[in-house]
Amino acid sequence: MKIRHLFAGFVLTGFASIANADLEAWKDYDIGSVLSNVTTVKVDSNMIDKYLEGLKATWAPANDVAIELGQIESYSIYVSQLANSGDFNVILVVRMKDAADMQPDQAEYEAFMKKWGEENQKRSDKVAMTYPDIRTITGEYLIREITFK
């Protein structure tokens, strides 16, 4: 019985110390300037390869153009090895060097569209029309990295 009380005391002490934490940004941790736009997607488990095929033909090349133009830093695709578990099984990530890259800019848009081209846009529109049949976007997040000092 004493061990159970001792264990409960340790657990409660741990929670109490967490509740009293007073961390301060830039004193106790840094907030990164890089922004990541993270989209979580639930793809029908038997359609993941089809979805990836569409991303390879549209989303990835569009991001390659944005990288070439300096509009984003990088992008990644992650696929769960447990396709039927959880609320999502695919994660799409686009990284920008800072918040300024998210601001609307007509010149950047026009540069992208010129480089991307009308044919690529038509193909993207056609492929994207098939997505509602095989996937659901379950979340979208704009995140920054936190680094403890």
WOQUIBEL-V215327 format. One record per residue. N is the residue number from 1. PSI is psi in whole degrees, 0 to 359 (NA if undefined). BURIAL is # if it has 9 or more other C-alpha atoms within 8 Angstrom, else .. Layout:
BEGIN
N/PSI/BURIAL ; N/PSI/BURIAL
END
This chain:
BEGIN
1/320/. ; 2/324/. ; 3/318/. ; 4/317/. ; 5/320/. ; 6/315/. ; 7/315/. ; 8/321/. ; 9/317/. ; 10/316/. ; 11/312/. ; 12/322/. ; 13/319/. ; 14/316/. ; 15/321/. ; 16/320/. ; 17/329/. ; 18/318/. ; 19/332/. ; 20/5/. ; 21/136/. ; 22/62/. ; 23/148/. ; 24/134/. ; 25/141/. ; 26/346/. ; 27/310/. ; 28/340/# ; 29/153/# ; 30/148/# ; 31/119/# ; 32/153/# ; 33/336/# ; 34/130/# ; 35/139/# ; 36/126/# ; 37/115/# ; 38/125/# ; 39/127/# ; 40/137/# ; 41/135/# ; 42/109/# ; 43/137/# ; 44/131/. ; 45/332/. ; 46/6/. ; 47/8/# ; 48/316/# ; 49/321/. ; 50/317/. ; 51/316/# ; 52/323/. ; 53/317/. ; 54/317/# ; 55/321/# ; 56/327/# ; 57/340/# ; 58/295/# ; 59/312/# ; 60/311/# ; 61/325/# ; 62/320/# ; 63/326/# ; 64/319/. ; 65/315/# ; 66/322/# ; 67/313/# ; 68/324/. ; 69/359/# ; 70/19/. ; 71/335/# ; 72/163/# ; 73/311/# ; 74/176/# ; 75/159/# ; 76/156/. ; 77/131/. ; 78/137/. ; 79/130/. ; 80/141/. ; 81/352/. ; 82/78/. ; 83/336/. ; 84/5/. ; 85/148/. ; 86/183/. ; 87/347/. ; 88/158/# ; 89/359/# ; 90/138/# ; 91/129/# ; 92/130/# ; 93/131/# ; 94/125/# ; 95/133/# ; 96/147/# ; 97/331/# ; 98/179/# ; 99/335/# ; 100/330/. ; 101/347/# ; 102/350/. ; 103/142/. ; 104/137/. ; 105/112/. ; 106/319/. ; 107/318/. ; 108/320/. ; 109/313/. ; 110/321/. ; 111/318/# ; 112/310/# ; 113/324/# ; 114/314/. ; 115/320/. ; 116/316/# ; 117/156/. ; 118/321/. ; 119/317/. ; 120/321/# ; 121/318/# ; 122/317/. ; 123/317/# ; 124/315/# ; 125/318/. ; 126/315/. ; 127/317/# ; 128/333/. ; 129/339/. ; 130/344/. ; 131/319/# ; 132/338/. ; 133/342/. ; 134/351/# ; 135/161/# ; 136/130/. ; 137/123/# ; 138/347/# ; 139/156/. ; 140/133/# ; 141/146/. ; 142/110/. ; 143/156/. ; 144/151/# ; 145/139/# ; 146/131/. ; 147/119/. ; 148/146/. ; 149/NA/.
END
